[in-house]
Amino acid sequence: MVKIQHLLVALFTIFIFITLVGTVTAQRPYHLEHEWAKIWINQDGTIDLLYDISITLDSGDAINFAYVGQPKSDFTIGTAMDQYGHNLTTTDASEGDDYKVRVNLYTPLPAGQTVRFNLTTNVAHMVWQDEDNPGNVGMQFIPCWWDYASVHELQVRIILPLGVTNQTVVTTPDWNNTLVEKNRLVLYWETHNLQPKQKFSCGVSFPKEYVQHYDVHEKGFEWILPVVAFLFIALVAGIIIYKRVPLRKYVNPSMRMEALGIKHGLTAVEASHLLGLPPTKIVTEILYSLLMKKAIWVTATTPALKLKVMEPFKDKTGTPETPLRYYEKSFLEAVKRDGTLKEEELAKTVVLLRDTVEKKLRGYCRGDTINYYKKVVGEAWKQVKKAAIAPTAAKR
């Protein structure tokens, strides 16, 4: 097996997890019954990280909170919950290059007692080009280590992108076991009796075609977004979204405490964001929905697209029979008096859609919801294509 240690050291030396526990004095005697980490590697180069931690206070003053380290500064906090189902408050407590989340316990943990809690985060820029294995990308993960506590049981599970197999993955160290979860390969490591400050590092490398985006060493983040052109907005919307929307911000927390199952009630446009469709396709769908409601009309396509907001919809609210959704209202705000589009306003429409969908998904199972809406979006996109306003691939 080809080793990827050089890649991991070179690219992830900044992955330092420093985790402390306590209120005032960190040196109080405590230990971890277990520390379980579960990672989903996403298509966009982020990871969804779930920690399941069990802390026992052996003696001393009660513990009120715990600091849980994060691998990079670019993380977004999801949710935290203890073993009794209490939602726990969290804050970003990072200082300098010490990236961490403060998890406030529901009640103080007294001596002789144990508390177990979960924390979920989404961490960006975690997948990098593997320079030692051409054609591969890699990721290293170092679970939280504890300065003053031992860990009785440490588990790490990494869920690889769909399609990666035992034959195409390289790891360091070799995994203890493999599992399958929703048709995705899961690599499993386990170790016991880690001493204070003892670290455990594991890494994976796999063919780059299984992810859409990854970082390149010494070249920064490489965002691969296909350049597409609309039949109606060939020279406008694609360029606007590509240039104006802050692409990094498309990644919000996607891992939640999945207690509520599938999130029903999303529109086809909202589901398109959930499924990771490019912004140009999403804008096409919004344009299509406005055309179907007769809220907007195309007055010219060359040399530039020009639109006209129809009279009943000029107040951006719609009619009782055909009310406008929030992203449709935002789209209309992007239409200038001369019929052209405001670049920044159109970009704001996509950002508004993203933020709203992520709020709606809180507490629901993202994976099950994605599977549910794949068919919905597929059918919606067929209608857009039939209307002859779908984008066609354009060469750079």
Secondary structure, 3 states (H helix, E strand, C coil): CCCCHHHHHHHHCCCCCEECECCCCCCCCEEEEEEEEEEEECCCCCEEEEEEEEEEECCCCCEEEEEEECCCCCEEEEEEEECCCCECCEEECCECCECEEEEEEEEEECCCCEEEEEEEEEECCCCEECCCCCCEEEEEECCCEECCCCEEEEEEEEECCCCCCCCCCEEECCCCEEEEECCEEEEEEEEEEECCCCCCCEEEEEEHHHCCCEEECCCEEECCCCCEECCCCCCCHHHHHHHHCCHHHHCCCCCCCCCCCCCCCCCHHHHHHHCCCCHHHHHHHHHHHHHHCCCEEEEECCCCCEEEECHHHCCCCECCCCECCHHHHHHHHCECCCCCECHHHHHHHHHHHHHHHHHHCCCCCHHHHHHHHHHHHHHHHHHHHHCCCCCEECCC
